[in-house]
Amino acid sequence: MIDWFAFLVVLVSALVGATVVVIAYSLGIRLLTLSGRTPIVTPAEFTDAITVVTPAEIRQAEKRAAKAAKKSPLTEGQKRAAFVGAWACFTISAIAIILGVYLIVGEHVFELFG
Amino acid sequence: MDLTLIVVLVIALALFFDFTNGFHDTANAMATPIATGALRPKVAVGLAAILNLVGAFLSTEVAKTISGGIIREGDDGVFITPELIFAGLIGAIVWNMVTWLLGLPSSSSHALFGGLIGAALVGFGVQAIDFGVVMSKVILPAVLAPLTAGLIAYTATKLAYAITRRYDGKPDGRDGFRHAQIFSSSLVALAHGTNDAQKTMGVITLTLVAAGMQSSGDEVQGWVIVTCAVAIALGTYMGGWRIIRTLGTGLTDVKPAQGFAAETSTAATILASTHLGFALSTTQVASGSVIGSGLGRRGSKVRWRTAGRIGIGWLMTLPAAGAVGGLAALVAQLGIAGVIIDAIAGAVVIAGIFLWSRRNEVSHHNVVSEVADSGRAVKIKRNPKPKRKVAP
């Protein structure tokens, strides 16, 4: 029969891995927004599935973000801290992904390259 | 002489299967980033091809699983012949091509298992198959994989939205997830390479063992890894164009945060299972993630009709590929003439499907990717503004 323990290991490790990456990155986005640097990233290319965003709308979104940043009740120091925190979160997320890849392929890569 | 010929034929066919596998599964990794505009379609498919190539070199866990277990081999079982593997591959390829043409969701790995099982059943009868192993390595994972991925994607999506939600109506910066998607979808493509190219490596190793050119406990040979990696990468690159041209008609409204959560869950599930040597279907994992992440958004509702259609496609794959594989095995048992008849019949069917697909290229039924299709299983209503729960 199926090895339920192995399945449980897969479920738990995948759940932990995915949530750690998602939580860290989301927190990073949240902190980045708090620091007054709301990311405005428009689609790279408008395939049929994507609602086209006009340059005017992009400018509008940027203006809204700038306005929100100006009204922010945080002090400059707090904003700077949030910015550093955001990048710390992005780094954690990246490290988690690299660690995941390493766990899978690390040994094998060592075999390949001596 | 005959043996060498058939081994060469089987290897060629296995590599072609690998090609259709890449061809069929490009969308697993790249449907969501293209849908949210995180990557240009051309860049996305090129990236997927390169990462599949790299991924194929990184692990051989799954290849070891396939080359032993399901079919009882060795002294106390049967000695599978290259002819039967050939027949099984025909079953797998034909089913893969048919489902691609019809836009039916199906798993390349199940097509492969089904074809091989069907051929072995015809060749040796019921005692050739270890049904316990079929249950534990193929059927149960097929049920568990999409559920696991769906659950993880649901949780991840809920978290991503909860953490970035703003109640004051100010910009929430969720656009920023587009950057993350580049990395998460790359990881899915890499994971796909580590998992799916292995399946072909397993089949070729099985053939070499069956032909007595390699002993059964050995590692996968170097040239097998290289050719499989190239075949899957080439398939990924070629298959992508068809999907790109028509993406818009099939994809749903996937938001960057949702796409990121779905991709991360897919990658995590595939990588974890690859590490433990489970041969999961990447199509099923990716579909499960897309549905799960859709459900994780507020105001979403499952379109059970679409979900049901996907489920039926999954159920069909194993027996249907098995039937074609079995039929091909019947013919292949006539000897070398039978194998040649099989090869010609297979080539005719594949060429026919290809020509047919050229004829009605523009129709969305034959080009909608499975994973994109799973997105349609969830309907998102217009969301009301988020309200903070008021403490009583």
Interface residues (C-beta under 8 A of the other chain):
Chain A: M1 I2 D3 A6 F7 V9 V10 L11 S13 A14 L15 G17 A18 T19 V21 V22 I23 Y25 S26 L27 G28 I29 R30 L32 T33 T38 P39 I40 V41 T42 P43 A44 E45 F46 T47 D48 A49 I50 A61 R64 A65 A68 S93 A94 I97 G100 V101 L103 I104 V105 H108 V109 L112
Chain B: I34 A35 T36 G37 A38 L39 R40 P41 V43 F57 L58 S59 T60 G132 M135 S136 L140 P141 L144 T148 A149 L151 I152 A153 T155 A156 L159 A160 I163 T164 R166 K170 P171 D172 G173 R174 D175 G176 F177 R178 H179 A180 F183 S184 L187 L190 T194 I244 L247 G248 T249 G250 L251 T252 D253 P256 A257 F260 A261 T264 S265 A267 A268 T269 L271 A272 S273 T274 H275 L276 F278
